[in-house]
Amino acid sequence: MKILVLTSTYSRWKGDTEPKFVDNLCAQLATTNEVHVLAPHAKALPKQESLDQIRLTRFRYAPERFETLAYDGGILPNIREQPARLLLAPGFLLGQIWAIRKLLNSAHYDVIHAHWLIPQGLAAVMARLLCNKNTPLVITSHGGDMFALKGALFSRLKRWILRQAAHTTVVSSAMRDKAIELAVPVERLEIIPMGVDTRADFTPPAEGTPRRGLVFVGRLVEKKGVEYLLEAMPAILQAHPQEKLTIVGDGPLRSELEALSGRLGVQSSVRFVGSVPNEQVEAYFQTAAIAVIPSVIAQSGDQEGAPVAIMETLACACAAVVADFPGARDIIADGENGLLVPMRDSQAIVGKVSLLLDNPSLGERLGQAGRDTIVNGFDWAAIGAKFQTVFQDCVSRQDSVKTSVT
């Protein structure tokens, strides 16, 4: 099949720190399909290029120096960081619609795959209407687009977009429930999380590699809940004074979190390393004794879908302490392949981290069980096959409709 993929995040260059789940899914699909990705332009990037058998087109939406709405954390966090960026949103939507329209008029695509309901799903629906095309549309929601955009107007808009989709996929059970609330028919709805390369990118460390300290990997934004991990550190250090916490990632809350570590008196035991290339993330999970993922539901309603960071942690056989938010429950079975703690509960983090530090064999057991979970259910080969089936079903249904009309 020829697949047009719409996304607002995609690697801009080799060693980019942008999340790679869209890249990785496209790479998996490109093994048996022709994949064309449409992503936002950014400063100094070419408008057209080919990367690893994938054709990439970048659409313009503002003068180059103002193209700052996408990347570096995502559209919603970028707007919260600088509210004036909201002024870029109309141009972003219109630029994307125009680019999709141009592509649909110039070539045949068997299916359109839109990552995120808004803006990509909306742009796809509008572009199809403008050029009178009925190319099957598959929409994948990753969390923030489903949960964070609240209010009657956004709810009506989301329902309208979802009615135009041939199929909708979500990354967690909690999101499936939300999609059903938005009137998505269950027969056109499926849970398909993003995946992990368990064979090359995220693997257990070499035998004998020492594991030390705690690690957090992720964007430093409200829904990641890093403040609760920092608040747990004084008590953790009281019992285990030699422990260290490494925080990998950047974001608008970094200076605030650094200041918090100072007020808590733990700055000498907490290291903020900032963003790192995706290729380096594996090493942090391979050498840490415990990964902590303290995610929360933000005040805006924004929340994680099924965080790839959990999957990457487990794929590296690293013991995980994870907040019990809805998207985590599809991956973590408490006490079997990881440990769950209530959201926003620093004392619970202290208890579970201390339990693992005092019982290294428990961490090893949980880490191996976690690795098995990811290999058996979240490897990219399996995830890609599920999307392939969805795409083929959508094309088959449309062909059936054409045949019956004829």
Salt bridges, closest charged atoms under 4 A:
ASP16 OD2 - ARG12 NE 2.99
GLU18 OE2 - ARG12 NH2 3.74
GLU34 OE2 - LYS2 NZ 3.88
GLU49 OE2 - ARG58 NH1 2.73
GLU64 OE2 - HIS41 NE2 3.94
GLU67 OE1 - HIS41 ND1 2.59
GLU67 OE2 - ARG60 NE 2.80
ASP72 OD1 - ARG12 NH2 3.23
GLU81 OE1 - ARG85 NH1 3.66
ASP110 OD1 - HIS108 NE2 3.20
GLU181 OE1 - LYS178 NZ 3.67
GLU190 OE1 - HIS167 NE2 3.80
ASP250 OD2 - ARG254 NH1 3.48
GLU258 OE2 - ARG254 NE 3.09
ASP302 OD2 - ARG80 NH1 3.81
ASP302 OD1 - LYS223 NZ 3.56
GLU304 OE2 - LYS224 NZ 2.79
ASP324 OD1 - ARG329 NE 2.85
ASP358 OD1 - HIS240 NE2 3.24
ASP379 OD2 - ARG199 NH2 3.55
